[in-house]
Amino acid sequence: MLKAIVKYLILLSVILLTNISLASELTDDYVDMASEWATSGDYGKALDNIHNALKIEPSNRELLKIKLTLEQIVNPDKFSGSGQVFSMASYDAGNCLESGISKYNTKDYDGALAEFQRYLNYNPKSDFAYTMLAKCYLDLGNPNLALNYIEKALNILDNTENKMLQGQILYEKGYYVQAKNIFESLKVTVQTSELYEYIGLCEYKLNNYAEALNNIDKAIILRDDVQRLDSLYNEIKVKIEAVD
């Protein structure tokens, strides 16, 4: 049972590190160290590092869950039978997440959907689960349901990753103006090839060829693999020349 709890702890740590884009680097460092100490079996030091992380982000729900799990391991006598029920529930929830992520990575989207829906029974306010449901439905070619779930995620956590996905879904639905406005708003904090590519694609769909070309050019500068973007760049240039 102890190994199962630790397995869940490490899973939560990985999810925290890879999906909370606004977390500070120092918080990430503390979670990294907590994972390493937990893996080595020193749960007391792992708990110390989680406490340090919580000093920076005291309201972080995932950190609080990790803290409670570690406290159960370090001080089991302080917890009643209800605490053990929490551990089992946490373990089951962790299995849902682990299975859902694994199925999503192997493109078993229907299987992933079932696992993330099960996880919501344990944690109905998980923005991560709603985000993953949105990704699954988008990859299944159902942008309407994808939009529904990403809006639920945004109601819980309005972060860059979720806004980016919302823009991608709106683009797939053909709402190019709305999608472009979201992408443009993200330029204050995000400067990636993907962001400029989507802005360029929106401008292209709106027949704003000069703006499309400018943004695709920025996307090319920021990316190593540019073969596909080069083709799009040349396609837009042909459109501009035809207008001239």
RODO-2510 file (C-alpha; in nm, 4 decimals, decimal comma):
residues 244
     n   res          X          Y          Z
     1     m     0,0000     0,0000     0,0000
     2     l     0,2851     0,2386     0,0818
     3     k     0,4398     0,1904    -0,2620
     4     a     0,1018     0,2609    -0,4192
     5     i     0,0694     0,5896    -0,2305
     6     v     0,4223     0,6931    -0,3293
     7     k     0,3446     0,6073    -0,6909
     8     y     0,0492     0,8458    -0,6738
     9     l     0,2648     1,1126    -0,5088
    10     i     0,5198     1,1026    -0,7892
    11     l     0,2435     1,1123    -1,0501
    12     l     0,0969     1,4263    -0,8951
    13     s     0,4408     1,5862    -0,8898
    14     v     0,4908     1,5212    -1,2608
    15     i     0,1474     1,6592    -1,3452
    16     l     0,2131     1,9678    -1,1331
    17     l     0,5456     2,0371    -1,3026
    18     t     0,4238     1,9892    -1,6593
    19     n     0,0816     2,1498    -1,6475
    20     i     0,0992     2,4587    -1,4255
    21     s     0,2683     2,7013    -1,6603
    22     l     0,2547     2,9934    -1,4155
    23     a     0,4295     2,8141    -1,1283
    24     s     0,7603     2,9717    -1,0268
    25     e     1,0894     2,7996    -1,1048
    26     l     1,1639     2,7850    -0,7333
    27     t     0,8367     2,5971    -0,6732
    28     d     0,9328     2,3510    -0,9461
    29     d     1,2703     2,2999    -0,7809
    30     y     1,1095     2,2186    -0,4459
    31     v     0,8688     1,9712    -0,6087
    32     d     1,1598     1,8115    -0,7967
    33     m     1,3493     1,7654    -0,4707
    34     a     1,0371     1,6320    -0,2967
    35     s     0,9954     1,3724    -0,5714
    36     e     1,3587     1,2677    -0,5423
    37     w     1,3407     1,2322    -0,1621
    38     a     1,0128     1,0392    -0,1839
    39     t     1,1606     0,8054    -0,4439
    40     s     1,4581     0,7398    -0,2154
    41     g     1,2240     0,6718     0,0770
    42     d     1,2943     0,9829     0,2846
    43     y     0,9366     1,1114     0,3134
    44     g     1,0233     1,3571     0,5896
    45     k     1,2592     1,5521     0,3638
    46     a     1,0075     1,5235     0,0818
    47     l     0,7481     1,6819     0,3089
    48     d     0,9920     1,9605     0,4064
    49     n     1,0302     2,0539     0,0399
    50     i     0,6541     2,0536    -0,0167
    51     h     0,6188     2,2859     0,2845
    52     n     0,8743     2,5212     0,1221
    53     a     0,6820     2,5106    -0,2056
    54     l     0,3587     2,5945    -0,0221
    55     k     0,5221     2,9039     0,1283
    56     i     0,5427     3,0330    -0,2294
    57     e     0,2046     2,9009    -0,3495
    58     p    -0,0073     2,8467    -0,0360
    59     s    -0,3316     2,7940    -0,2304
    60     n    -0,1978     2,5417    -0,4814
    61     r    -0,4441     2,2504    -0,4654
    62     e    -0,2076     1,9892    -0,6064
    63     l     0,0630     2,0811    -0,3556
    64     l    -0,1878     2,0593    -0,0722
    65     k    -0,2922     1,7102    -0,1827
    66     i     0,0702     1,5967    -0,1988
    67     k     0,1289     1,7454     0,1462
    68     l    -0,1646     1,5532     0,2952
    69     t    -0,0513     1,2266     0,1382
    70     l     0,3021     1,2719     0,2715
    71     e     0,1759     1,3625     0,6177
    72     q    -0,0189     1,0358     0,6250
    73     i     0,3003     0,8469     0,5487
    74     v     0,5220     1,0369     0,7942
    75     n     0,2693     1,0536     1,0814
    76     p     0,0194     0,7671     1,0311
    77     d    -0,0871     0,7705     1,3987
    78     k    -0,2352     1,1176     1,3607
    79     f    -0,4863     0,9983     1,1015
    80     s    -0,8016     0,8032     1,1741
    81     g    -0,9605     0,5407     0,9540
    82     s    -1,1042     0,8152     0,7374
    83     g    -0,7508     0,9152     0,6499
    84     q    -0,6827     0,5685     0,5150
    85     v    -0,9949     0,5976     0,3025
    86     f    -0,8487     0,9187     0,1613
    87     s    -0,5285     0,7344     0,0722
    88     m    -0,7173     0,4613    -0,1110
    89     a    -0,9280     0,7182    -0,2926
    90     s    -0,6134     0,9112    -0,3815
    91     y    -0,4545     0,5929    -0,5124
    92     d    -0,7603     0,5127    -0,7263
    93     a    -0,7698     0,8709    -0,8564
    94     g    -0,3995     0,8522    -0,9371
    95     n    -0,4597     0,5346    -1,1356
    96     c    -0,7293     0,7123    -1,3390
    97     l    -0,4930     0,9975    -1,4217
    98     e    -0,2022     0,7692    -1,5029
    99     s    -0,4178     0,5507    -1,7251
   100     g    -0,5815     0,8501    -1,8930
   101     i    -0,2490     1,0128    -1,9762
   102     s    -0,1103     0,6834    -2,1057
   103     k    -0,4154     0,6221    -2,3258
   104     y    -0,4054     0,9781    -2,4588
   105     n    -0,0365     0,9452    -2,5492
   106     t    -0,1128     0,6264    -2,7447
   107     k    -0,4074     0,8003    -2,9181
   108     d    -0,6685     0,5835    -2,7464
   109     y    -0,8874     0,8889    -2,7053
   110     d    -1,2077     0,7037    -2,6166
   111     g    -1,0251     0,5157    -2,3420
   112     a    -0,8655     0,8374    -2,2176
   113     l    -1,2053     1,0084    -2,2061
   114     a    -1,3407     0,7356    -1,9799
   115     e    -1,0449     0,7620    -1,7399
   116     f    -1,0558     1,1412    -1,7098
   117     q    -1,4321     1,1300    -1,6534
   118     r    -1,3735     0,8755    -1,3757
   119     y    -1,1122     1,1026    -1,2216
   120     l    -1,3650     1,3847    -1,2055
   121     n    -1,5687     1,1686    -0,9667
   122     y    -1,2779     1,2072    -0,7207
   123     n    -1,1867     1,5657    -0,8055
   124     p    -1,4736     1,7491    -0,9798
   125     k    -1,2768     2,0766    -0,9803
   126     s    -0,9729     1,9452    -1,1664
   127     d    -0,8877     2,1890    -1,4451
   128     f    -0,6314     1,9352    -1,5686
   129     a    -0,8982     1,6678    -1,6257
   130     y    -1,1234     1,9118    -1,8120
   131     t    -0,8283     2,0271    -2,0243
   132     m    -0,7443     1,6681    -2,1158
   133     l    -1,1077     1,5984    -2,2043
   134     a    -1,0984     1,9024    -2,4337
   135     k    -0,7805     1,7729    -2,5998
   136     c    -0,9347     1,4296    -2,6515
   137     y    -1,2472     1,5694    -2,8147
   138     l    -1,0427     1,8042    -3,0320
   139     d    -0,8298     1,5135    -3,1548
   140     l    -1,1482     1,3138    -3,2173
   141     g    -1,2727     1,5921    -3,4441
   142     n    -1,5439     1,7183    -3,2100
   143     p    -1,4567     2,0864    -3,1452
   144     n    -1,8010     2,1600    -2,9992
   145     l    -1,7511     1,9256    -2,7034
   146     a    -1,3857     2,0309    -2,6847
   147     l    -1,4938     2,3943    -2,6419
   148     n    -1,7397     2,2957    -2,3707
   149     y    -1,4693     2,1267    -2,1632
   150     i    -1,1978     2,3880    -2,2122
   151     e    -1,4426     2,6537    -2,0920
   152     k    -1,4976     2,4454    -1,7768
   153     a    -1,1211     2,4264    -1,7313
   154     l    -1,0871     2,8023    -1,7765
   155     n    -1,3545     2,8644    -1,5131
   156     i    -1,1264     2,6832    -1,2685
   157     l    -0,7851     2,7996    -1,3926
   158     d    -0,7488     3,0781    -1,6471
   159     n    -0,3901     3,0116    -1,7518
   160     t    -0,1875     3,0373    -2,0718
   161     e    -0,2112     2,6699    -2,1641
   162     n    -0,5895     2,6631    -2,1375
   163     k    -0,6283     2,9904    -2,3287
   164     m    -0,4036     2,8567    -2,6046
   165     l    -0,6146     2,5432    -2,6348
   166     q    -0,9319     2,7518    -2,6393
   167     g    -0,7903     2,9495    -2,9312
   168     q    -0,6988     2,6315    -3,1189
   169     i    -1,0487     2,4924    -3,0708
   170     l    -1,2112     2,8148    -3,1909
   171     y    -0,9846     2,8048    -3,4970
   172     e    -1,0970     2,4493    -3,5736
   173     k    -1,4587     2,5634    -3,5413
   174     g    -1,3934     2,8372    -3,7977
   175     y    -1,4224     3,1256    -3,5503
   176     y    -1,1081     3,2931    -3,6827
   177     v    -1,1619     3,6416    -3,5386
   178     q    -1,2283     3,5101    -3,1879
   179     a    -0,9342     3,2714    -3,2099
   180     k    -0,7005     3,5462    -3,3347
   181     n    -0,8030     3,7759    -3,0498
   182     i    -0,7135     3,5078    -2,7955
   183     f    -0,3778     3,4369    -2,9586
   184     e    -0,2979     3,8075    -2,9808
   185     s    -0,3722     3,8500    -2,6097
   186     l    -0,1206     3,5771    -2,5274
   187     k     0,1698     3,7537    -2,7004
   188     v     0,2326     3,9530    -2,3832
   189     t     0,3579     3,6384    -2,2046
   190     v     0,4173     3,3852    -2,4859
   191     q     0,6579     3,4130    -2,7780
   192     t     0,6481     3,0734    -2,9500
   193     s     0,6500     2,9511    -3,3063
   194     e     0,3153     2,7795    -3,2505
   195     l     0,1506     3,1020    -3,1339
   196     y     0,2667     3,3042    -3,4343
   197     e     0,1735     3,0197    -3,6673
   198     y    -0,1838     3,0211    -3,5390
   199     i    -0,2074     3,3991    -3,5663
   200     g    -0,0800     3,3686    -3,9223
   201     l    -0,3303     3,0946    -4,0029
   202     c    -0,6160     3,3060    -3,8655
   203     e    -0,5048     3,6061    -4,0720
   204     y    -0,4776     3,3818    -4,3783
   205     k    -0,8321     3,2501    -4,3316
   206     l    -0,9484     3,6125    -4,2974
   207     n    -0,7708     3,7014    -4,6239
   208     n    -0,5302     3,9359    -4,4465
   209     y    -0,2349     3,8063    -4,6436
   210     a     0,0259     4,0660    -4,5461
   211     e    -0,0382     4,0078    -4,1743
   212     a    -0,0476     3,6328    -4,2325
   213     l     0,2901     3,6429    -4,4057
   214     n     0,4427     3,8558    -4,1293
   215     n     0,3341     3,6146    -3,8552
   216     i     0,4329     3,2989    -4,0447
   217     d     0,7745     3,4594    -4,0965
   218     k     0,8050     3,5051    -3,7178
   219     a     0,6993     3,1438    -3,6659
   220     i     0,9696     3,0259    -3,9068
   221     i     1,2377     3,2247    -3,7227
   222     l     1,1412     3,0561    -3,3946
   223     r     1,1307     2,6989    -3,5296
   224     d     1,3998     2,4544    -3,6379
   225     d     1,1780     2,2339    -3,8572
   226     v     1,0397     2,4856    -4,1067
   227     q     0,9615     2,2788    -4,4164
   228     r     0,5826     2,2904    -4,3689
   229     l     0,5874     2,6578    -4,2734
   230     d     0,8054     2,7426    -4,5750
   231     s     0,5388     2,5906    -4,7973
   232     l     0,2672     2,7974    -4,6280
   233     y     0,4837     3,1105    -4,6495
   234     n     0,5246     3,0649    -5,0260
   235     e     0,1531     2,9964    -5,0669
   236     i     0,0668     3,3248    -4,8973
   237     k     0,3226     3,5135    -5,1087
   238     v     0,1477     3,3853    -5,4211
   239     k    -0,1817     3,5213    -5,2837
   240     i    -0,0262     3,8635    -5,2230
   241     e     0,1288     3,8764    -5,5702
   242     a    -0,2054     3,7819    -5,7249
   243     v    -0,3735     4,0732    -5,5463
   244     d    -0,1017     4,3143    -5,6583
***
